[in-house]
Amino acid sequence: MIYGLVAMLGWGISNFFSGRLSKSIGFLPALIAGTMGVIVCLILVMLAGKLPVTVPRGSTLGLLIIAGGLLSVAGLAFYKSLEVGKISLLSPIAASWPMGIAVIAILTKQSPFSILTLIGMLLVTAGVFVASVKRIEKIVSFSDPGIPYALIALAAWIGAFYFFGRTLSGSAWALFNILFLFISVLFEMIYARWKTSPITWKPTRQTLLYLFGCSVPSAVAFYFYSLGMRSAERGAVAIATNANPVVTVLLALFFLHEHLNRRQLAGIAIVIIGLLLAGQ
């Protein structure tokens, strides 16, 4: 569970700064720059920790290519959603992908299952939406232009992390994180070339801060999520990770001066209860 909580904090912080970076320099430059930042961080971690290096072959390489392709689709769709819509509405939709991984882990008996786990999973999912979305009717009516992109990102992330998770049993799991992201960047650059979109960005102190804020926490999240997926508690790790939009909402509260209503506060309480139950 602790791995999932760290991943929750990392991706929650990263999503907040990703939204700010996307609105500042455009979704495609932000996506590529952010992913490259995560890769650099993970390379430094791998070198500092002297982690094993093994070149993937055969089915493992195939799984990484599929996962990387889906990750690029998810990233493109998510950053586009943040560019045209509201972070507080779209983040809980797209970031619900860990719940899909939790369901898969439970159904395939890769993680222990109990009634408390099921209740915790449902409470976390419900609490995230209650805490994050001020006007839930916008989801039902599709009134926010970013919602279709967020749903595409959700489906692609579930697929990406499912296939990626199947490569993490070996000793070179840290390297596979880097390759997973690198393959994703290659697909993103191909997309940029196809769209003839110039990747231009004049760094400023503010945008560099946003880049640091989305890259470093995301690298931490990838590291601990991978450790969690190698453990026997895959379902609990995924459930905890699913609560990351609450972190994004709290950051918006403090830095963007957004206000939480009573329903959102109740949603945060529901998430905490769900995490406690899922961790039993």
C-alpha positions in Angstrom: 0.0 0.0 0.0 2.8 2.4 0.8 4.1 2.1 -2.8 0.6 3.1 -4.0 0.4 6.1 -1.7 3.8 7.4 -2.9 2.7 6.9 -6.5 -0.6 8.7 -5.7 1.3 11.8 -4.4 3.7 11.8 -7.3 1.2 11.6 -10.1 -1.2 13.9 -8.3 1.5 16.6 -8.1 2.7 15.9 -11.6 -0.8 16.2 -13.1 -1.2 19.6 -11.5 2.0 21.0 -13.0 1.3 19.2 -16.3 -1.9 21.2 -16.6 -0.1 24.5 -15.9 2.7 23.6 -18.4 0.3 22.5 -21.1 -1.6 25.8 -20.9 1.6 27.7 -21.0 3.4 26.2 -24.0 0.9 23.9 -25.6 0.0 20.3 -25.1 2.4 18.6 -27.5 5.6 20.4 -26.4 4.5 20.0 -22.7 3.9 16.3 -23.2 7.3 15.6 -24.9 9.3 17.8 -22.5 7.6 16.3 -19.5 8.2 12.7 -20.6 11.8 13.5 -21.5 12.2 15.0 -18.0 10.9 11.8 -16.4 13.3 9.7 -18.5 16.3 11.8 -17.4 15.2 11.5 -13.7 14.9 7.7 -14.0 18.2 7.3 -15.8 19.9 9.2 -12.9 18.1 6.9 -10.4 19.2 3.8 -12.3 22.8 4.9 -12.5 23.0 6.1 -8.8 21.4 2.8 -7.6 23.5 0.7 -10.0 20.4 -1.2 -11.0 20.6 -4.1 -13.5 20.7 -3.4 -17.2 19.2 -6.1 -19.5 18.2 -5.5 -23.1 14.6 -6.7 -23.6 14.0 -9.3 -26.3 11.2 -11.2 -27.9 7.8 -11.0 -26.2 9.1 -8.5 -23.6 10.2 -6.1 -26.2 6.9 -6.5 -28.0 5.0 -5.8 -24.9 7.0 -2.6 -24.3 6.4 -1.4 -27.8 2.6 -1.9 -27.4 2.6 -0.3 -24.0 4.7 2.6 -25.2 2.4 3.2 -28.1 -0.7 3.2 -25.9 1.1 5.5 -23.4 1.7 8.0 -26.2 -2.0 7.9 -27.1 -2.9 8.4 -23.5 -0.5 11.3 -23.0 -1.6 13.1 -26.2 -5.2 12.8 -25.3 -4.7 13.8 -21.7 -2.6 16.9 -22.4 -5.0 17.9 -25.1 -7.9 17.6 -22.6 -6.0 19.8 -20.2 -5.4 22.4 -22.9 -9.1 22.8 -23.7 -10.8 21.9 -20.5 -10.7 22.2 -16.7 -8.1 20.3 -14.7 -10.4 19.6 -11.7 -13.0 18.0 -14.0 -10.8 16.0 -16.4 -8.1 14.8 -14.0 -10.3 12.3 -12.1 -11.7 10.9 -15.4 -8.4 10.2 -17.1 -6.5 9.3 -13.8 -9.0 6.6 -13.0 -6.9 4.1 -15.0 -5.4 2.4 -11.8 -8.8 1.2 -10.9 -8.9 -0.7 -14.2 -5.5 -2.2 -13.3 -6.8 -3.2 -9.9 -9.9 -4.9 -11.4 -7.6 -6.8 -13.8 -5.3 -7.8 -11.0 -8.2 -9.1 -8.9 -9.9 -11.0 -11.8 -6.7 -12.7 -12.8 -5.9 -13.6 -9.2 -2.7 -11.6 -9.2 -3.8 -9.8 -6.0 -5.7 -10.9 -2.9 -9.4 -10.1 -2.9 -11.8 -9.5 -0.1 -15.1 -7.7 0.6 -13.2 -4.9 2.3 -11.0 -4.5 -0.8 -14.1 -4.3 -3.0 -15.7 -1.8 -0.7 -12.5 0.2 -0.5 -12.1 0.3 -4.3 -15.7 1.5 -4.8 -15.3 4.2 -2.1 -12.0 5.5 -3.5 -13.5 5.7 -7.0 -16.7 7.4 -5.8 -14.8 9.7 -3.4 -12.4 10.8 -6.1 -15.2 12.0 -8.4 -17.1 13.6 -5.5 -14.0 15.5 -4.3 -12.7 16.5 -7.7 -15.7 17.4 -9.8 -17.7 20.5 -8.7 -20.4 19.9 -11.3 -20.8 16.2 -12.0 -23.6 17.0 -14.5 -20.9 18.2 -16.9 -19.6 14.7 -17.2 -23.1 13.3 -18.1 -23.8 16.1 -20.6 -20.3 16.1 -22.1 -20.4 19.9 -21.8 -16.6 20.2 -21.2 -14.7 19.9 -24.5 -11.9 18.0 -22.8 -14.1 15.1 -21.7 -13.8 12.9 -24.9 -10.0 13.3 -24.8 -10.0 12.3 -21.1 -12.0 9.2 -21.8 -9.6 8.2 -24.6 -6.7 8.8 -22.2 -8.4 6.6 -19.6 -8.8 3.6 -21.9 -5.2 4.0 -23.4 -3.6 4.2 -19.9 -5.3 1.1 -18.7 -4.0 -0.8 -21.7 -0.5 0.8 -21.5 0.0 -0.1 -17.8 -1.5 -3.5 -18.2 1.0 -4.5 -20.9 3.8 -2.6 -19.1 3.0 -4.5 -15.9 3.7 -7.8 -17.6 7.3 -6.8 -18.2 8.2 -5.9 -14.5 8.9 -9.4 -13.2 12.5 -9.4 -14.3 15.5 -7.8 -12.6 15.8 -5.0 -15.2 12.4 -3.4 -14.3 14.0 0.0 -13.8 15.4 0.0 -17.3 12.1 -1.1 -18.7 10.5 2.0 -17.1 12.9 4.1 -19.2 12.3 2.2 -22.4 8.5 2.3 -21.8 8.7 6.1 -21.7 11.3 6.4 -24.5 9.1 4.4 -26.9 6.2 6.6 -26.0 8.3 9.7 -26.8 9.2 8.3 -30.2 5.5 7.8 -31.1 4.8 11.3 -29.9 7.5 12.7 -32.1 6.1 10.7 -35.1 2.7 12.2 -34.3 4.2 15.7 -34.2 6.0 15.1 -37.5 2.8 13.8 -39.1 0.8 16.8 -37.9 3.7 19.1 -39.0 3.6 20.6 -35.5 6.8 22.4 -34.7 8.1 21.6 -31.2 9.1 25.1 -30.1 9.5 26.3 -26.6 11.4 29.3 -25.2 12.0 28.3 -21.5 11.2 30.8 -18.8 11.7 30.5 -15.1 8.0 29.7 -14.7 7.8 27.0 -17.4 11.0 25.4 -16.1 9.4 25.3 -12.7 6.3 23.6 -14.2 8.5 21.1 -16.0 10.4 20.3 -12.8 7.0 19.9 -11.0 5.6 17.5 -13.5 8.8 15.5 -14.2 10.4 14.7 -10.8 7.2 13.7 -9.0 6.2 11.5 -12.0 9.5 9.8 -12.0 9.1 9.0 -8.3 5.6 7.7 -9.0 6.8 5.4 -11.8 9.5 4.1 -9.6 7.3 3.2 -6.6 4.4 2.1 -8.8 6.7 -0.4 -10.5 7.9 -1.7 -7.1 4.3 -2.1 -6.1 3.4 -4.0 -9.2 6.2 -6.4 -8.5 4.7 -7.2 -5.1 1.8 -9.4 -4.1 -0.4 -6.4 -3.3 -1.0 -5.2 -6.9 -4.6 -4.5 -6.4 -4.1 -2.4 -3.2 -1.3 -0.4 -4.9 -3.5 0.4 -7.9 -6.4 1.4 -5.6 -4.2 3.8 -3.7 -2.7 5.2 -6.9 -6.2 5.9 -8.1 -6.7 8.6 -5.5 -4.1 10.9 -7.1 -6.7 13.4 -8.5 -7.4 14.4 -4.8 -3.8 15.6 -4.5 -4.3 17.6 -7.7 -7.5 19.2 -6.3 -5.8 20.1 -3.0 -2.9 21.7 -4.9 -5.4 23.7 -7.0 -7.0 24.8 -3.7 -3.7 26.2 -2.3 -2.1 27.5 -5.4 -5.0 28.5 -7.7 -7.2 29.7 -4.8 -10.0 27.4 -5.8 -12.6 26.7 -3.1 -13.9 23.3 -1.9 -17.5 22.9 -1.1 -18.9 20.6 1.6 -19.5 17.8 -1.0 -15.9 17.9 -2.1 -14.7 17.7 1.5 -17.0 14.7 2.1 -15.4 13.2 -1.0 -11.9 13.5 0.4 -13.1 11.8 3.6 -14.6 9.0 1.6 -11.3 8.5 -0.3 -9.4 8.2 3.1 -11.9 5.7 4.4 -11.7 3.7 1.1 -7.9 3.6 1.3 -8.0 2.4 4.9 -10.3 -0.4 4.0 -8.4 -1.4 0.8 -5.2 -1.6 2.9 -6.6 -4.2 5.3 
